[in-house]
Amino acid sequence: MSSKNPVDTFDIIIVGGGTAGSVLAARLSSNPSLRILVLEAGQNRNEDPNVRVPGFSKYLLGNPSYDWQFQTSPEEGLNGRVIQQPRGKLWGGSSAINSHALVYPSRGYHNAWSSLLGRGAAKSAERWDWEGIKRYYRKFQTLQEPSEDVKRELSIEVSEWGVGDDAGKPQSQKNENGHEGVRASFPVTPHVLQKAWVDAIHDLGFSTSKNPLDGDLVGGSTTTNAIDSSKRERSHAGVAFLEPSTKRENLVVRSNVFVEKVMFDENEKNGNLVASGVLYRPETSQQDVTVYARQEVIICAGTYGSPKILELSGIGDREIMAAVGINCLRNLPGVGENLQDHLNFGPSVEVHDIIMTADVTARDATAAEAAKTLYEAEKKGSAAEGAAYSFSYIPLQTLSSSDEVRELDALVTKTLEENSSAISKGYNAQYEIIQRLIQDPNESTGTVFMTRKQRSFPSSGPVPGNYMTIIAMLSYPFSRGSSHITSTKSSTPPEIKFNYLQHPLDAEIFSRHVVQIGQMLTQPSLSAQLKPGGNTLPTGYSRQRIDIDDIKRYLPQYAATNYHPAGTCAMMGEELGGVVDEALKVYGTANVRVCDASVIPIVPRGNILSTVYAVAEKGADIILRAEL
Ligand SMILES: Cc1cc2nc3c(=O)[nH]c(=O)nc-3n(C[C@H](O)[C@H](O)[C@H](O)COP(=O)(O)OP(=O)(O)OC[C@H]3O[C@@H](n4cnc5c(N)ncnc54)[C@H](O)[C@@H]3O)c2cc1C
């Protein structure tokens, strides 16, 4: 039963106070004439130490107080494994439970994105090419300078980064209305392995001091993490954007409420559905509540939540909705399709006993307690640091022979030609883009990064010894999956299938980036850190493995998700199977937008948080401009 309250009306309703939703809430409420409502299924946990302390992320995953605990169907390409898909259920969403690494896409990637938009998308302010978006990668954050020690040890030239805004304003003035955005910082204490990483990149002939925000980062970097170095606390969207905005009278946040669907007027506008509001259920109630939107509804419920809400509202693939008895209001077959993720794999290699890694606190309760005490007293130690700062983006052309490059090119061309008639126009357009990225010597199709701890390959947990793990991530997978409803009950989780490694080219390209790990480990600076005769995990894997077919045999058993699902409400031309247009508006609706990781049409090269923030910042500008 719906309880209608005629005064419960806002100009804009934002569904989901996660990463993107929090940015939109902050930016849109800066216009005092707009009344904004945010509906969030989780609650404000900004003061919770598990969320605040960077090193405590491990307490968040799999814990229903913070995590939706989604999981995939058994994945055939991963030996039938079911892959856990954590997503944040709290203010700040997944930015409040993630691993905080800030990594950036390339100029070529964004230019390709804009080519998927199709007709009529050339209006300059709505361009999603590099020129149209680059300023938003700067806008969401404030860079905190590292100490001179860190700069020297890790060859960081902060002046090159130019975070602020592209008009060159000082950082203190850059964010309107008191928002300084996400605080981004480098390691507090440089670690010997981080220094060795930088030296290895140099030894391979690459720079580590290019500005990653310039869109042409090939080589490596010590990247930033979304950690406030003045407090040594996680800087997530709930802290940086949502909570400060609640001081404004025109912003209302309702927590612990579950949005079920968007409601539509009986009358359409120019053939488009007109949203009148949304239906939600408070966690503590059995009764649905309707709240009304004068202008629009923006769905920011994430890669799984957003397509689910659209389908429950009658927008999606007609047959999928009919199968569960939902009346189709708009047949939009792209909803819930095009699901992509980054898979990763790489060995953990034992380093000299004297090198302190996070393994020490992982296996020893006394050491863990000491780390906690040190953090509480001085905000220092392993709990104060992010897990991954050391990254590289090395094109396959660089470390492969010209014969190997030619062979891969031929294989990619042949495989795509053989499969092109069996797949949709949209996927073909995406595959052409990925093929160009593979062939471009200035693009990397893999991201390789290092963490200062072992990956627990044995189910028994951490093994003795101190480790570093070097992980290759397949940047642009060809495999595509889906996330769809299987019931009209909004509490039923969606059916999630990635079809990981099902496209034959994925294992080919992925395994070649795994070979790069061995090449990095032979660099003197990194090999000097390895314990002579030390262990390598997974057991039986040799640290410098170069046989591609052999590596391919390890992937189904050991490849893991990097937690970057995207693409289920893709911003592409409708004729390509897109769901939203360049203004983030859902096709066939007058006033429903989606703004979150689901609109990203092709998952970006590296970690995707920066892209989600940039999309939300740009989305806010588009909406504010439309409103004014
Ligand atoms: C464990 C983990 C580690 C990661 N590490 C990194 C990293 O190091 N670097 C990086 O770049 N990226 C990382 N990511 C990915 C990144 O954090 C996400 O891609 C990004 O935060 C997604 O933002 P979003 O706005 O799309 O969704 P979210 O931030 O998940 O926001 C969705 C919000 O909607 C709410 N919601 C959903 N459904 C409903 C409903 N029906 N009613 C009301 N509210 C609803 C949710 O509770 C949530 O708050 C990681 C992710 C995870 C989970």
The ligand as a Gaussian input file, in Angstrom:
#p B3LYP/6-31G(d) Opt

LIG

0 1
 C       36.156000      -3.805000      -2.220000
 C       36.278000      -2.747000      -3.291000
 C       37.528000      -2.225000      -3.577000
 C       37.651000      -1.261000      -4.578000
 N       38.849000      -0.635000      -4.746000
 C       38.957000       0.379000      -5.622000
 C       40.161000       1.117000      -5.725000
 O       41.127000       0.906000      -4.988000
 N       40.228000       2.092000      -6.666000
 C       39.191000       2.358000      -7.497000
 O       39.340000       3.206000      -8.376000
 N       38.016000       1.709000      -7.388000
 C       37.867000       0.752000      -6.451000
 N       36.668000       0.123000      -6.307000
 C       35.543000       0.503000      -7.203000
 C       34.861000       1.819000      -6.817000
 O       34.846000       2.000000      -5.436000
 C       33.439000       1.813000      -7.381000
 O       33.504000       1.592000      -8.771000
 C       32.665000       3.101000      -7.167000
 O       32.753000       3.514000      -5.833000
 C       31.204000       2.887000      -7.585000
 O       30.467000       4.060000      -7.369000
 P       28.911000       4.127000      -7.738000
 O       28.470000       5.515000      -7.472000
 O       28.697000       3.578000      -9.084000
 O       28.203000       3.100000      -6.760000
 P       28.212000       3.032000      -5.173000
 O       29.272000       3.898000      -4.619000
 O       28.213000       1.617000      -4.805000
 O       26.843000       3.719000      -4.774000
 C       25.577000       3.123000      -4.921000
 C       24.739000       3.550000      -3.720000
 O       23.379000       3.287000      -3.972000
 C       22.801000       2.702000      -2.828000
 N       21.667000       1.900000      -3.293000
 C       21.691000       0.836000      -4.130000
 N       20.452000       0.376000      -4.359000
 C       19.610000       1.166000      -3.645000
 C       18.200000       1.193000      -3.468000
 N       17.383000       0.334000      -4.100000
 N       17.670000       2.143000      -2.653000
 C       18.470000       3.037000      -2.020000
 N       19.826000       3.060000      -2.161000
 C       20.375000       2.133000      -2.971000
 C       23.928000       1.886000      -2.223000
 O       23.700000       1.590000      -0.870000
 C       25.120000       2.793000      -2.445000
 O       25.313000       3.696000      -1.399000
 C       36.506000      -0.839000      -5.318000
 C       35.243000      -1.352000      -5.008000
 C       35.117000      -2.285000      -3.986000
 C       33.748000      -2.802000      -3.646000

